[in-house]
Amino acid sequence: MALHLKKNPTKDQALRVAETLRKQESKELEVLLTNPAFSTTMSMDKSTHCFVVLDDDLEPVALCGIVDLADCEIKTGIVWLMSSTRIYEQPIAFYKEIKKLVDIFGNEYERLFNYVAVEAENHQWFIDSLGFALCDEVFEHRDTGQHYFMFEMLTPQGLDAIYAMEATK
């Protein structure tokens, strides 16, 4: 069995993933005072690029996307992922599909970010293995008090942009 990325998931696909989110992800959404159905559809609506991960039976097992950050000197996006319990059946295939997404959009963005709850050690390892680097700061959500690590990936285009900005100073 294989997994496949498909651009522009339907609302039905998003809701099916939301119904089967992994417990760790459901807990993180509860801390943010939101429910999985609302969070998946809101994430889709705010994303410049949004994908569903489908299995061979065309059943959705995960959602992922990138939200553009405005007001940045270089083109920046926040990568987000929501996965169902079915991801445990094919963790390597899932990793490969998400790695493809990051590699593709590493060419379009100059900098990518991801935020991971401090207690979500598996998520931290996953994001690190995709090539993101842990930043020094811990961020606190102002409404919930939840703490997050920020991970950053500076792409080759991002390095070129930074070097160009430094050269003009």
Beta strands, then each sheet from edge to edge (+ up, - down):
strand 1: 4-7
strand 2: 49-54
strand 3: 60-69
strand 4: 76-83
strand 5: 111-117
strand 6: 133-140
strand 7: 147-154
sheet 1: 1+ 2- 3+ 4- 5- 7+ 6-
end
